[in-house]
Amino acid sequence: MEDDLLARVLSAEKEIQAYLDTERTKVLEWLERKRQEAEAEFGEEEHRLREEVRLSSESSRAAAITEAGKIIDTAEQRAAILLSIGDDTLKEIVMKRIGLILME
């Protein structure tokens, strides 16, 4: 009777161990699938963010070029105005301001 009981206990232990091994394998497979899914999601998000940064950079560059063009146009217009001032007018301006300049 003891041998029969021992045999049943050992059999039950083997069944439990086999069940645990099966469950461990399932869990490891599930974890691997989840890891792969997470890596894929990370890769997609990284690609999306890189594209967003690229587009933002291009947009900022275009805006900067436009703004620089406006600044250059304004500077050219002001330079043209200054160039159109005659020498006599410039002398008058300098003579009026010379006293202020020398006093500083």
Rosetta blueprint (number, residue, H / E / L):
1 M L
2 E H
3 D H
4 D H
5 L H
6 L H
7 A H
8 R H
9 V H
10 L H
11 S H
12 A H
13 E H
14 K H
15 E H
16 I H
17 Q H
18 A H
19 Y H
20 L H
21 D H
22 T H
23 E H
24 R H
25 T H
26 K H
27 V H
28 L H
29 E H
30 W H
31 L H
32 E H
33 R H
34 K H
35 R H
36 Q H
37 E H
38 A H
39 E H
40 A H
41 E H
42 F H
43 G H
44 E H
45 E H
46 E H
47 H H
48 R H
49 L H
50 R H
51 E H
52 E H
53 V H
54 R H
55 L H
56 S H
57 S H
58 E H
59 S H
60 S H
61 R H
62 A H
63 A H
64 A H
65 I H
66 T H
67 E H
68 A H
69 G H
70 K H
71 I H
72 I H
73 D H
74 T H
75 A H
76 E H
77 Q H
78 R H
79 A H
80 A H
81 I H
82 L H
83 L H
84 S H
85 I L
86 G L
87 D H
88 D H
89 T H
90 L H
91 K H
92 E H
93 I H
94 V H
95 M H
96 K H
97 R H
98 I H
99 G H
100 L H
101 I H
102 L H
103 M H
104 E L
